[in-house]
Amino acid sequence: MTDSPAAGGDAPDSRREAGAPRAVDSRGSGRDPFEHAREHARDQFGHAREHLEQAREQFEATNERIKQRTGRDLILAILTGLILGAVVLASLLIVKWTFALLALAAAALGTFELVRALQTGGRRVDVIPQLIAVPLIVLPAYFSESWLQWTALFASVFLIAVWRMLGQMTARDGRLYGDVLGDVLAGAFVPVYVAFLASLAVALLRQPEGEWWVLAFLITVITADTGAYAAGLAFGRHPMAPRISPKKTWEGFAGAAVAALVAGALLAQFMLGGPWWAGLIFGAVILATATIGDLGESMLKRDLGIKDMSSWVPGHGGVLDRLDSILLSAAAALALHALLSPLGGL
């Protein structure tokens, strides 16, 4: 009996002693129970960083190859396009008249770019009357009657011509008659090409459901440009107009045609409420005017010996470099509105 308390007292000690080696092994190894998990996480994080770094290098190399081939920084072009697209979309669908102000700003910047490019090319074109003409032409297209828009155009051309001739008379530098006439014609061309064509987009906005027509022709132009860019990059082999724009190919034009026709058909049915075949007409006409406008501006830049009108729009060049396809398409869209809108819903 005297031995049982001793036996009972020895049992816990023996259990602690039996368990002691396991605790010592765990601590004696010098290893935290969570160390293995942390090491595994560090390894995974390191591998992820390596993969991300490789992906970034591959993307930058691809973007550089695209930039060398097309002359466009893809990342900047996409980001800038998204921002500008959001601003234009908000102006059309939220506060309609603000699009007229955006058109005014774009026309003013494009006018300044073109005047500066012409001056670089040796033409004497005056900036002040050109910038005065822009609001006189653009704003009446939305806020006044259409006859005032046309009157402002003729008055602006007259102002620009008289301003240049008076400036030449004051200079008396012996400039030849042919050069002076060329200066006057170049100055008269600027408001017709930029401000007046921009005002036609504003005039379209003023029509019934005009905001949807403006949005439709802008989407078609952008879709055609994207289709041309993608198809030309992937399949471009045969130059379309090598003396004017060497990087444009017939394969790119085919991609633009498919994109414009599909966009036109879809927009006609789901945005403008008209038949799909009218959308094909819409897409084909906008494709033609966008292509002509793009090539026309490229020919002008080649004649002036410049690559871009400016570098104000990151990834795209100048403002006029983005408006080249849009300006002539605005005139076509306004005409199409008059022709196609009677076709039930359009």
C-alpha positions as semicolon CSV with decimal commas, in nm:
position;residue;x (nm);y (nm);z (nm)
1;M;0,000;0,000;0,000
2;T;0,287;0,233;0,077
3;D;0,420;0,180;-0,272
4;S;0,104;0,288;-0,458
5;P;0,132;0,664;-0,386
6;A;0,492;0,649;-0,504
7;A;0,388;0,458;-0,811
8;G;0,106;0,701;-0,874
9;G;0,347;0,994;-0,828
10;D;0,601;0,849;-1,065
11;A;0,351;0,804;-1,354
12;P;0,316;1,174;-1,453
13;D;0,694;1,217;-1,441
14;S;0,739;0,917;-1,661
15;R;0,482;1,055;-1,909
16;R;0,655;1,394;-1,915
17;E;0,989;1,223;-1,963
18;A;0,844;1,012;-2,241
19;G;0,710;1,320;-2,413
20;A;1,022;1,526;-2,357
21;P;1,227;1,382;-2,641
22;R;0,964;1,488;-2,899
23;A;0,963;1,847;-2,770
24;V;1,341;1,852;-2,765
25;D;1,357;1,716;-3,118
26;S;1,120;1,987;-3,238
27;R;1,308;2,266;-3,064
28;G;1,644;2,108;-3,095
29;S;1,627;2,104;-3,470
30;G;1,620;2,489;-3,462
31;R;1,328;2,493;-3,714
32;D;1,008;2,694;-3,667
33;P;0,693;2,490;-3,738
34;F;0,587;2,755;-4,001
35;E;0,932;2,791;-4,159
36;H;0,858;2,536;-4,430
37;A;0,539;2,721;-4,529
38;R;0,721;3,053;-4,540
39;E;1,001;2,912;-4,754
40;H;0,745;2,763;-4,992
41;A;0,565;3,097;-5,016
42;R;0,895;3,277;-5,082
43;D;0,981;3,028;-5,356
44;Q;0,641;3,071;-5,518
45;F;0,668;3,450;-5,498
46;G;1,014;3,438;-5,654
47;H;0,890;3,220;-5,940
48;A;0,594;3,452;-5,994
49;R;0,826;3,754;-6,009
50;E;1,047;3,577;-6,263
51;H;0,745;3,492;-6,480
52;L;0,614;3,848;-6,458
53;E;0,955;3,988;-6,548
54;Q;0,982;3,756;-6,847
55;A;0,629;3,847;-6,957
56;R;0,707;4,217;-6,924
57;E;1,027;4,183;-7,129
58;Q;0,844;3,984;-7,398
59;F;0,563;4,241;-7,409
60;E;0,805;4,532;-7,436
61;A;0,996;4,354;-7,713
62;T;0,670;4,285;-7,901
63;N;0,554;4,643;-7,854
64;E;0,889;4,770;-7,983
65;R;0,863;4,551;-8,294
66;I;0,509;4,680;-8,353
67;K;0,628;5,037;-8,305
68;Q;0,912;4,990;-8,554
69;R;0,677;4,838;-8,809
70;T;0,379;5,071;-8,772
71;G;0,530;5,381;-8,613
72;R;0,279;5,367;-8,327
73;D;0,333;5,298;-7,956
74;L;0,061;5,041;-7,892
75;I;0,030;5,093;-7,516
76;L;0,009;5,471;-7,535
77;A;-0,226;5,452;-7,833
78;I;-0,469;5,224;-7,650
79;L;-0,466;5,425;-7,326
80;T;-0,509;5,756;-7,506
81;G;-0,783;5,614;-7,724
82;L;-0,975;5,484;-7,423
83;I;-0,956;5,820;-7,246
84;L;-1,060;6,020;-7,552
85;G;-1,336;5,771;-7,629
86;A;-1,478;5,801;-7,278
87;V;-1,480;6,181;-7,300
88;V;-1,654;6,183;-7,640
89;L;-1,907;5,920;-7,531
90;A;-1,993;6,117;-7,218
91;S;-2,038;6,437;-7,417
92;L;-2,272;6,271;-7,666
93;L;-2,488;6,076;-7,424
94;I;-2,494;6,295;-7,113
95;V;-2,476;6,663;-7,213
96;K;-2,520;6,676;-7,589
97;W;-2,411;7,035;-7,652
98;T;-2,072;6,975;-7,491
99;F;-1,975;6,773;-7,799
100;A;-1,991;7,100;-7,993
101;L;-1,732;7,243;-7,754
102;L;-1,512;6,936;-7,796
103;A;-1,539;6,973;-8,174
104;L;-1,447;7,340;-8,138
105;A;-1,137;7,258;-7,931
106;A;-1,029;6,980;-8,169
107;A;-1,078;7,206;-8,472
108;A;-0,879;7,488;-8,311
109;L;-0,588;7,256;-8,225
110;G;-0,599;7,092;-8,567
111;T;-0,603;7,434;-8,734
112;F;-0,301;7,547;-8,535
113;E;-0,114;7,227;-8,624
114;L;-0,188;7,263;-8,995
115;V;-0,092;7,632;-9,001
116;R;0,237;7,556;-8,829
117;A;0,305;7,267;-9,071
118;L;0,235;7,491;-9,371
119;Q;0,466;7,756;-9,229
120;T;0,737;7,492;-9,189
121;G;0,684;7,404;-9,554
122;G;0,750;7,764;-9,661
123;R;0,393;7,893;-9,686
124;R;0,298;8,220;-9,521
125;V;-0,026;8,146;-9,341
126;D;-0,140;8,372;-9,058
127;V;-0,240;8,210;-8,729
128;I;-0,465;8,483;-8,587
129;P;-0,735;8,497;-8,861
130;Q;-0,733;8,116;-8,879
131;L;-0,811;8,082;-8,507
132;I;-1,074;8,357;-8,529
133;A;-1,245;8,162;-8,805
134;V;-1,281;7,838;-8,609
135;P;-1,555;7,940;-8,360
136;L;-1,726;8,151;-8,628
137;I;-1,770;7,836;-8,839
138;V;-1,813;7,558;-8,581
139;L;-2,050;7,706;-8,320
140;P;-2,333;7,819;-8,552
141;A;-2,366;7,459;-8,674
142;Y;-2,527;7,372;-8,341
143;F;-2,637;7,696;-8,177
144;S;-2,772;7,883;-8,479
145;E;-2,917;7,838;-8,828
146;S;-2,727;7,653;-9,100
147;W;-2,716;7,959;-9,328
148;L;-2,505;8,139;-9,067
149;Q;-2,256;7,853;-9,074
150;W;-2,211;7,893;-9,452
151;T;-2,196;8,272;-9,423
152;A;-1,927;8,239;-9,157
153;L;-1,726;8,009;-9,384
154;F;-1,724;8,257;-9,675
155;A;-1,655;8,550;-9,442
156;S;-1,365;8,361;-9,282
157;V;-1,207;8,276;-9,617
158;F;-1,239;8,642;-9,720
159;L;-1,085;8,758;-9,390
160;I;-0,793;8,516;-9,426
161;A;-0,723;8,619;-9,785
162;V;-0,737;8,992;-9,713
163;W;-0,523;8,953;-9,400
164;R;-0,253;8,772;-9,599
165;M;-0,251;9,023;-9,885
166;L;-0,230;9,316;-9,645
167;G;0,050;9,140;-9,462
168;Q;0,236;9,087;-9,787
169;M;0,188;9,450;-9,887
170;T;0,329;9,556;-9,550
171;A;0,629;9,322;-9,578
172;R;0,734;9,437;-9,928
173;D;0,998;9,166;-9,948
174;G;0,971;9,107;-10,321
175;R;0,782;8,777;-10,290
176;L;0,668;8,656;-10,631
177;Y;0,305;8,681;-10,736
178;G;0,274;8,304;-10,771
179;D;0,403;8,250;-10,418
180;V;0,162;8,506;-10,276
181;L;-0,127;8,341;-10,458
182;G;-0,014;8,004;-10,320
183;D;-0,010;8,151;-9,968
184;V;-0,364;8,282;-10,008
185;L;-0,493;7,951;-10,144
186;A;-0,318;7,755;-9,866
187;G;-0,471;7,987;-9,607
188;A;-0,818;7,947;-9,760
189;F;-0,778;7,569;-9,761
190;V;-0,724;7,547;-9,384
191;P;-1,072;7,655;-9,260
192;V;-1,248;7,452;-9,529
193;Y;-1,053;7,137;-9,444
194;V;-1,057;7,159;-9,065
195;A;-1,318;7,395;-8,922
196;F;-1,590;7,349;-9,184
197;L;-1,569;6,968;-9,195
198;A;-1,566;6,960;-8,813
199;S;-1,877;7,181;-8,815
200;L;-2,058;6,920;-9,026
201;A;-2,022;6,671;-8,740
202;V;-2,178;6,933;-8,512
203;A;-2,453;6,992;-8,769
204;L;-2,523;6,617;-8,769
205;L;-2,546;6,626;-8,390
206;R;-2,825;6,882;-8,420
207;Q;-3,043;6,651;-8,632
208;P;-3,311;6,426;-8,474
209;E;-3,129;6,138;-8,301
210;G;-2,813;6,307;-8,424
211;E;-2,602;6,196;-8,129
212;W;-2,651;5,832;-8,232
213;W;-2,550;5,909;-8,590
214;V;-2,237;6,089;-8,473
215;L;-2,154;5,798;-8,244
216;A;-2,223;5,548;-8,524
217;F;-1,992;5,709;-8,776
218;L;-1,718;5,756;-8,514
219;I;-1,743;5,388;-8,415
220;T;-1,728;5,285;-8,781
221;V;-1,417;5,497;-8,845
222;I;-1,244;5,361;-8,534
223;T;-1,344;5,003;-8,616
224;A;-1,214;5,036;-8,972
225;D;-0,887;5,183;-8,843
226;T;-0,851;4,899;-8,591
227;G;-0,928;4,636;-8,856
228;A;-0,671;4,789;-9,090
229;Y;-0,412;4,801;-8,813
230;A;-0,464;4,439;-8,706
231;A;-0,485;4,292;-9,056
232;G;-0,193;4,497;-9,182
233;L;0,020;4,392;-8,886
234;A;-0,067;4,024;-8,926
235;F;-0,088;3,983;-9,303
236;G;0,038;4,307;-9,463
237;R;0,259;4,232;-9,762
238;H;0,144;4,448;-10,054
239;P;0,172;4,829;-10,016
240;M;-0,144;5,016;-10,100
241;A;0,007;5,357;-10,181
242;P;0,384;5,330;-10,127
243;R;0,459;5,685;-10,240
244;I;0,200;5,835;-10,007
245;S;0,192;5,603;-9,705
246;P;0,434;5,308;-9,730
247;K;0,297;5,131;-9,421
248;K;-0,059;5,098;-9,554
249;T;-0,125;4,767;-9,729
250;W;-0,405;4,612;-9,930
251;E;-0,436;4,342;-9,666
252;G;-0,492;4,616;-9,409
253;F;-0,755;4,776;-9,632
254;A;-0,931;4,439;-9,661
255;G;-0,936;4,413;-9,281
256;A;-1,075;4,766;-9,261
257;A;-1,345;4,682;-9,516
258;V;-1,463;4,375;-9,327
259;A;-1,464;4,561;-8,996
260;A;-1,648;4,865;-9,138
261;L;-1,917;4,659;-9,311
262;V;-1,983;4,443;-9,005
263;A;-1,989;4,749;-8,780
264;G;-2,223;4,933;-9,017
265;A;-2,469;4,644;-9,036
266;L;-2,474;4,598;-8,658
267;L;-2,502;4,969;-8,583
268;A;-2,787;5,011;-8,830
269;Q;-2,993;4,741;-8,665
270;F;-2,911;4,789;-8,299
271;M;-2,834;5,162;-8,272
272;L;-3,000;5,341;-8,561
273;G;-3,297;5,105;-8,592
274;G;-3,271;5,049;-8,968
275;P;-3,224;4,752;-9,204
276;W;-2,892;4,574;-9,213
277;W;-2,840;4,646;-9,584
278;A;-2,860;5,019;-9,513
279;G;-2,586;4,959;-9,257
280;L;-2,371;4,801;-9,529
281;I;-2,412;5,117;-9,737
282;F;-2,329;5,326;-9,432
283;G;-2,017;5,119;-9,355
284;A;-1,896;5,120;-9,718
285;V;-1,930;5,498;-9,758
286;I;-1,761;5,572;-9,424
287;L;-1,483;5,327;-9,515
288;A;-1,424;5,513;-9,843
289;T;-1,420;5,860;-9,688
290;A;-1,204;5,751;-9,394
291;T;-0,950;5,594;-9,630
292;I;-0,943;5,897;-9,860
293;G;-0,909;6,131;-9,563
294;D;-0,624;5,927;-9,419
295;L;-0,437;5,908;-9,749
296;G;-0,503;6,275;-9,819
297;E;-0,346;6,385;-9,493
298;S;-0,055;6,145;-9,548
299;M;0,003;6,301;-9,891
300;L;-0,006;6,648;-9,736
301;K;0,247;6,551;-9,470
302;R;0,473;6,389;-9,727
303;D;0,457;6,704;-9,939
304;L;0,551;6,913;-9,633
305;G;0,824;6,669;-9,532
306;I;0,690;6,584;-9,184
307;K;0,594;6,255;-9,016
308;D;0,326;6,382;-8,774
309;M;0,146;6,711;-8,741
310;S;0,257;6,725;-8,375
311;S;0,311;6,501;-8,072
312;W;0,022;6,635;-7,865
313;V;-0,175;6,308;-7,861
314;P;0,043;6,037;-7,699
315;G;0,071;5,730;-7,918
316;H;-0,115;5,892;-8,208
317;G;0,085;6,197;-8,315
318;G;-0,109;6,517;-8,357
319;V;-0,475;6,611;-8,325
320;L;-0,510;6,635;-8,703
321;D;-0,351;6,290;-8,735
322;R;-0,657;6,155;-8,549
323;L;-0,905;6,378;-8,730
324;D;-0,789;6,292;-9,082
325;S;-1,030;5,998;-9,119
326;I;-1,307;6,167;-8,921
327;L;-1,336;6,504;-9,095
328;L;-1,434;6,379;-9,440
329;S;-1,648;6,105;-9,284
330;A;-1,849;6,371;-9,098
331;A;-1,960;6,516;-9,432
332;A;-2,050;6,167;-9,558
333;A;-2,243;6,085;-9,239
334;L;-2,447;6,405;-9,268
335;A;-2,537;6,319;-9,628
336;L;-2,620;5,960;-9,533
337;H;-2,849;6,086;-9,258
338;A;-3,048;6,280;-9,515
339;L;-3,062;5,983;-9,754
340;L;-3,113;5,691;-9,517
341;S;-3,307;5,832;-9,224
342;P;-3,640;5,803;-9,412
343;L;-3,584;5,426;-9,424
344;G;-3,785;5,341;-9,113
345;G;-3,601;5,418;-8,795
346;L;-3,281;5,543;-8,952
